[in-house]
């Protein structure tokens, strides 16, 4: 069985509207095809757009001046891709 390496692109935007882009490999424990994984992942999104990276084993991009009273943990989902 072929393992599928799925790459996710996402964006963090802090309270001052500064943005950080991130690209990372996301776990695919059930070895789903990309289209099936994307359908599953999109069903996990908050307001059909956002997610908490830590919930998926990913890091949240963060600026050095992070203020937990103002900033948040949500990131904006951009897209998924696949590498073999």
MODELLER restraints for C-alpha pairs under 7 A, 6 or more apart:
rsr = mdl.restraints
at = mdl.atoms
rsr.add(forms.Gaussian(group=physical.xy_distance, feature=features.Distance(at['CA:3:A'], at['CA:31:A']), mean=5.97, stdev=0.5))
rsr.add(forms.Gaussian(group=physical.xy_distance, feature=features.Distance(at['CA:4:A'], at['CA:31:A']), mean=6.07, stdev=0.5))
rsr.add(forms.Gaussian(group=physical.xy_distance, feature=features.Distance(at['CA:4:A'], at['CA:82:A']), mean=6.83, stdev=0.5))
rsr.add(forms.Gaussian(group=physical.xy_distance, feature=features.Distance(at['CA:4:A'], at['CA:83:A']), mean=6.76, stdev=0.5))
rsr.add(forms.Gaussian(group=physical.xy_distance, feature=features.Distance(at['CA:4:A'], at['CA:84:A']), mean=5.85, stdev=0.5))
rsr.add(forms.Gaussian(group=physical.xy_distance, feature=features.Distance(at['CA:5:A'], at['CA:25:A']), mean=6.81, stdev=0.5))
rsr.add(forms.Gaussian(group=physical.xy_distance, feature=features.Distance(at['CA:5:A'], at['CA:82:A']), mean=5.68, stdev=0.5))
rsr.add(forms.Gaussian(group=physical.xy_distance, feature=features.Distance(at['CA:5:A'], at['CA:83:A']), mean=5.14, stdev=0.5))
rsr.add(forms.Gaussian(group=physical.xy_distance, feature=features.Distance(at['CA:5:A'], at['CA:84:A']), mean=5.91, stdev=0.5))
rsr.add(forms.Gaussian(group=physical.xy_distance, feature=features.Distance(at['CA:6:A'], at['CA:25:A']), mean=5.67, stdev=0.5))
rsr.add(forms.Gaussian(group=physical.xy_distance, feature=features.Distance(at['CA:6:A'], at['CA:26:A']), mean=5.73, stdev=0.5))
rsr.add(forms.Gaussian(group=physical.xy_distance, feature=features.Distance(at['CA:6:A'], at['CA:80:A']), mean=6.71, stdev=0.5))
rsr.add(forms.Gaussian(group=physical.xy_distance, feature=features.Distance(at['CA:6:A'], at['CA:81:A']), mean=5.75, stdev=0.5))
rsr.add(forms.Gaussian(group=physical.xy_distance, feature=features.Distance(at['CA:6:A'], at['CA:82:A']), mean=4.56, stdev=0.5))
rsr.add(forms.Gaussian(group=physical.xy_distance, feature=features.Distance(at['CA:6:A'], at['CA:83:A']), mean=6.34, stdev=0.5))
rsr.add(forms.Gaussian(group=physical.xy_distance, feature=features.Distance(at['CA:7:A'], at['CA:23:A']), mean=6.82, stdev=0.5))
rsr.add(forms.Gaussian(group=physical.xy_distance, feature=features.Distance(at['CA:7:A'], at['CA:24:A']), mean=5.54, stdev=0.5))
rsr.add(forms.Gaussian(group=physical.xy_distance, feature=features.Distance(at['CA:7:A'], at['CA:25:A']), mean=4.44, stdev=0.5))
rsr.add(forms.Gaussian(group=physical.xy_distance, feature=features.Distance(at['CA:7:A'], at['CA:26:A']), mean=5.93, stdev=0.5))
rsr.add(forms.Gaussian(group=physical.xy_distance, feature=features.Distance(at['CA:7:A'], at['CA:80:A']), mean=5.56, stdev=0.5))
rsr.add(forms.Gaussian(group=physical.xy_distance, feature=features.Distance(at['CA:7:A'], at['CA:81:A']), mean=5.04, stdev=0.5))
rsr.add(forms.Gaussian(group=physical.xy_distance, feature=features.Distance(at['CA:7:A'], at['CA:82:A']), mean=5.78, stdev=0.5))
rsr.add(forms.Gaussian(group=physical.xy_distance, feature=features.Distance(at['CA:8:A'], at['CA:23:A']), mean=5.66, stdev=0.5))
rsr.add(forms.Gaussian(group=physical.xy_distance, feature=features.Distance(at['CA:8:A'], at['CA:24:A']), mean=5.54, stdev=0.5))
rsr.add(forms.Gaussian(group=physical.xy_distance, feature=features.Distance(at['CA:8:A'], at['CA:25:A']), mean=6.17, stdev=0.5))
rsr.add(forms.Gaussian(group=physical.xy_distance, feature=features.Distance(at['CA:8:A'], at['CA:26:A']), mean=6.33, stdev=0.5))
rsr.add(forms.Gaussian(group=physical.xy_distance, feature=features.Distance(at['CA:8:A'], at['CA:79:A']), mean=5.89, stdev=0.5))
rsr.add(forms.Gaussian(group=physical.xy_distance, feature=features.Distance(at['CA:8:A'], at['CA:80:A']), mean=4.53, stdev=0.5))
rsr.add(forms.Gaussian(group=physical.xy_distance, feature=features.Distance(at['CA:8:A'], at['CA:81:A']), mean=6.46, stdev=0.5))
rsr.add(forms.Gaussian(group=physical.xy_distance, feature=features.Distance(at['CA:9:A'], at['CA:22:A']), mean=5.80, stdev=0.5))
rsr.add(forms.Gaussian(group=physical.xy_distance, feature=features.Distance(at['CA:9:A'], at['CA:23:A']), mean=4.48, stdev=0.5))
rsr.add(forms.Gaussian(group=physical.xy_distance, feature=features.Distance(at['CA:9:A'], at['CA:24:A']), mean=6.74, stdev=0.5))
rsr.add(forms.Gaussian(group=physical.xy_distance, feature=features.Distance(at['CA:9:A'], at['CA:77:A']), mean=6.67, stdev=0.5))
rsr.add(forms.Gaussian(group=physical.xy_distance, feature=features.Distance(at['CA:9:A'], at['CA:78:A']), mean=5.32, stdev=0.5))
rsr.add(forms.Gaussian(group=physical.xy_distance, feature=features.Distance(at['CA:9:A'], at['CA:79:A']), mean=5.35, stdev=0.5))
rsr.add(forms.Gaussian(group=physical.xy_distance, feature=features.Distance(at['CA:9:A'], at['CA:80:A']), mean=6.34, stdev=0.5))
rsr.add(forms.Gaussian(group=physical.xy_distance, feature=features.Distance(at['CA:10:A'], at['CA:21:A']), mean=6.00, stdev=0.5))
rsr.add(forms.Gaussian(group=physical.xy_distance, feature=features.Distance(at['CA:10:A'], at['CA:22:A']), mean=5.39, stdev=0.5))
rsr.add(forms.Gaussian(group=physical.xy_distance, feature=features.Distance(at['CA:10:A'], at['CA:23:A']), mean=6.48, stdev=0.5))
rsr.add(forms.Gaussian(group=physical.xy_distance, feature=features.Distance(at['CA:10:A'], at['CA:75:A']), mean=6.41, stdev=0.5))
rsr.add(forms.Gaussian(group=physical.xy_distance, feature=features.Distance(at['CA:10:A'], at['CA:76:A']), mean=5.51, stdev=0.5))
rsr.add(forms.Gaussian(group=physical.xy_distance, feature=features.Distance(at['CA:10:A'], at['CA:77:A']), mean=4.69, stdev=0.5))
rsr.add(forms.Gaussian(group=physical.xy_distance, feature=features.Distance(at['CA:10:A'], at['CA:78:A']), mean=4.97, stdev=0.5))
rsr.add(forms.Gaussian(group=physical.xy_distance, feature=features.Distance(at['CA:11:A'], at['CA:19:A']), mean=6.74, stdev=0.5))
rsr.add(forms.Gaussian(group=physical.xy_distance, feature=features.Distance(at['CA:11:A'], at['CA:20:A']), mean=5.71, stdev=0.5))
rsr.add(forms.Gaussian(group=physical.xy_distance, feature=features.Distance(at['CA:11:A'], at['CA:21:A']), mean=4.58, stdev=0.5))
rsr.add(forms.Gaussian(group=physical.xy_distance, feature=features.Distance(at['CA:11:A'], at['CA:22:A']), mean=6.11, stdev=0.5))
rsr.add(forms.Gaussian(group=physical.xy_distance, feature=features.Distance(at['CA:11:A'], at['CA:75:A']), mean=5.45, stdev=0.5))
rsr.add(forms.Gaussian(group=physical.xy_distance, feature=features.Distance(at['CA:11:A'], at['CA:76:A']), mean=5.01, stdev=0.5))
rsr.add(forms.Gaussian(group=physical.xy_distance, feature=features.Distance(at['CA:11:A'], at['CA:77:A']), mean=6.65, stdev=0.5))
rsr.add(forms.Gaussian(group=physical.xy_distance, feature=features.Distance(at['CA:12:A'], at['CA:19:A']), mean=5.54, stdev=0.5))
rsr.add(forms.Gaussian(group=physical.xy_distance, feature=features.Distance(at['CA:12:A'], at['CA:20:A']), mean=5.16, stdev=0.5))
rsr.add(forms.Gaussian(group=physical.xy_distance, feature=features.Distance(at['CA:12:A'], at['CA:21:A']), mean=6.47, stdev=0.5))
rsr.add(forms.Gaussian(group=physical.xy_distance, feature=features.Distance(at['CA:12:A'], at['CA:61:A']), mean=6.14, stdev=0.5))
rsr.add(forms.Gaussian(group=physical.xy_distance, feature=features.Distance(at['CA:12:A'], at['CA:75:A']), mean=4.71, stdev=0.5))
rsr.add(forms.Gaussian(group=physical.xy_distance, feature=features.Distance(at['CA:12:A'], at['CA:76:A']), mean=6.34, stdev=0.5))
rsr.add(forms.Gaussian(group=physical.xy_distance, feature=features.Distance(at['CA:13:A'], at['CA:19:A']), mean=4.40, stdev=0.5))
rsr.add(forms.Gaussian(group=physical.xy_distance, feature=features.Distance(at['CA:13:A'], at['CA:20:A']), mean=6.53, stdev=0.5))
rsr.add(forms.Gaussian(group=physical.xy_distance, feature=features.Distance(at['CA:14:A'], at['CA:71:A']), mean=5.63, stdev=0.5))
rsr.add(forms.Gaussian(group=physical.xy_distance, feature=features.Distance(at['CA:15:A'], at['CA:70:A']), mean=6.22, stdev=0.5))
rsr.add(forms.Gaussian(group=physical.xy_distance, feature=features.Distance(at['CA:15:A'], at['CA:71:A']), mean=5.40, stdev=0.5))
rsr.add(forms.Gaussian(group=physical.xy_distance, feature=features.Distance(at['CA:20:A'], at['CA:61:A']), mean=6.13, stdev=0.5))
rsr.add(forms.Gaussian(group=physical.xy_distance, feature=features.Distance(at['CA:22:A'], at['CA:61:A']), mean=6.67, stdev=0.5))
rsr.add(forms.Gaussian(group=physical.xy_distance, feature=features.Distance(at['CA:34:A'], at['CA:82:A']), mean=6.78, stdev=0.5))
rsr.add(forms.Gaussian(group=physical.xy_distance, feature=features.Distance(at['CA:42:A'], at['CA:48:A']), mean=6.78, stdev=0.5))
rsr.add(forms.Gaussian(group=physical.xy_distance, feature=features.Distance(at['CA:45:A'], at['CA:51:A']), mean=5.33, stdev=0.5))
rsr.add(forms.Gaussian(group=physical.xy_distance, feature=features.Distance(at['CA:49:A'], at['CA:76:A']), mean=5.80, stdev=0.5))
rsr.add(forms.Gaussian(group=physical.xy_distance, feature=features.Distance(at['CA:49:A'], at['CA:77:A']), mean=5.76, stdev=0.5))
rsr.add(forms.Gaussian(group=physical.xy_distance, feature=features.Distance(at['CA:50:A'], at['CA:74:A']), mean=6.00, stdev=0.5))
rsr.add(forms.Gaussian(group=physical.xy_distance, feature=features.Distance(at['CA:50:A'], at['CA:75:A']), mean=5.41, stdev=0.5))
rsr.add(forms.Gaussian(group=physical.xy_distance, feature=features.Distance(at['CA:50:A'], at['CA:76:A']), mean=4.55, stdev=0.5))
rsr.add(forms.Gaussian(group=physical.xy_distance, feature=features.Distance(at['CA:50:A'], at['CA:77:A']), mean=5.73, stdev=0.5))
rsr.add(forms.Gaussian(group=physical.xy_distance, feature=features.Distance(at['CA:51:A'], at['CA:74:A']), mean=5.37, stdev=0.5))
rsr.add(forms.Gaussian(group=physical.xy_distance, feature=features.Distance(at['CA:51:A'], at['CA:75:A']), mean=5.52, stdev=0.5))
rsr.add(forms.Gaussian(group=physical.xy_distance, feature=features.Distance(at['CA:51:A'], at['CA:76:A']), mean=6.60, stdev=0.5))
rsr.add(forms.Gaussian(group=physical.xy_distance, feature=features.Distance(at['CA:51:A'], at['CA:77:A']), mean=6.98, stdev=0.5))
rsr.add(forms.Gaussian(group=physical.xy_distance, feature=features.Distance(at['CA:52:A'], at['CA:73:A']), mean=5.81, stdev=0.5))
rsr.add(forms.Gaussian(group=physical.xy_distance, feature=features.Distance(at['CA:52:A'], at['CA:74:A']), mean=4.80, stdev=0.5))
rsr.add(forms.Gaussian(group=physical.xy_distance, feature=features.Distance(at['CA:52:A'], at['CA:75:A']), mean=6.14, stdev=0.5))
rsr.add(forms.Gaussian(group=physical.xy_distance, feature=features.Distance(at['CA:53:A'], at['CA:59:A']), mean=5.80, stdev=0.5))
rsr.add(forms.Gaussian(group=physical.xy_distance, feature=features.Distance(at['CA:53:A'], at['CA:60:A']), mean=5.67, stdev=0.5))
rsr.add(forms.Gaussian(group=physical.xy_distance, feature=features.Distance(at['CA:53:A'], at['CA:75:A']), mean=6.93, stdev=0.5))
